[in-house]
């Protein structure tokens, strides 16, 4: 069995480069193979940049999922931040940290999951770095662009706004709780870009740490409170029925969009047609200290510390 130490840093980089299409896209001026990537941004656009770390034992466990599934989830988590800003994706950078004795096939499958998911969403892998470490991890930087001054933001909510969420929640948390992870969500990139044109759009955030936790971040940024109706929160289907309410509220890694719309803006039906996704109204923003009201006591979502 070949290990990473058998091929070395540059051998590993060469093998990862083979996972990327030779012609990654018209916006990529220079891709993998030089000191840095060069991406084209259109006139009148702002650059959007986000970074996510994905660490073995914290964000994934290879005894619960395949390396390729873990890599796919890493890419989706980072690209979802672009979706929450309404950005058009440009490219993805990968800083890969690997123990020297890791099987080469494991690392390449992990990288294959990242590169494949990035390409699936029109975001080519354009460069990065490889280093030795004590555990496998990936630090991803996603770059995107948005019309100047038109990015969606989490600090644009107002008291009286109605709250909506795309899709259904809880499936990822349900699989993690069972110790077998197969589901990979999707970054709502197209929906985020379409949301920018919605009349009366307020604040927007992606559901990565859990609905309650991320709504709390939106409230703090917008300096408002929120009240949700747990019975209205859309729960994903699972074997034997819907996932438990607590996982839909606090599970995390759903990567759906949570956003607010002014009272005179469109309702759920119109938003479904606009975004091409299921959309559910789950509550409102209210005046008051930043907190989420109407939820049962319990864990509020993922926390590193």
Buried (B, 14 or more C-beta within 10 A) or exposed (E): EEBBBEBEBEBBBEBBBEBBEEEBBEBBEEBBEEEEBEBEBEEEBBEBBBEBBBBBEEBBEBEBBBBBBBBBBBBBBBBBBBBBBBBBBBBBBBBBBBBEEBBBEBBBBBBBBBBBBBBBBBBBBBBBEBEEBEEBBBBBBBBBBBBEEBBBBBBBBBBBBBBBBBBBBBBBBBBBBEEEBEBBBBBBBBBBBBBBEBEEBBBBBBBBBBBBBBBBBBBBBBBBBBBBEBEEBBBBEBEEEBBBBBBBBBBBBBBBBBBBBBEEBBEBEBBBEBBEBBBBBBBBBBEBEBBBEEBEEEEBBBEEE
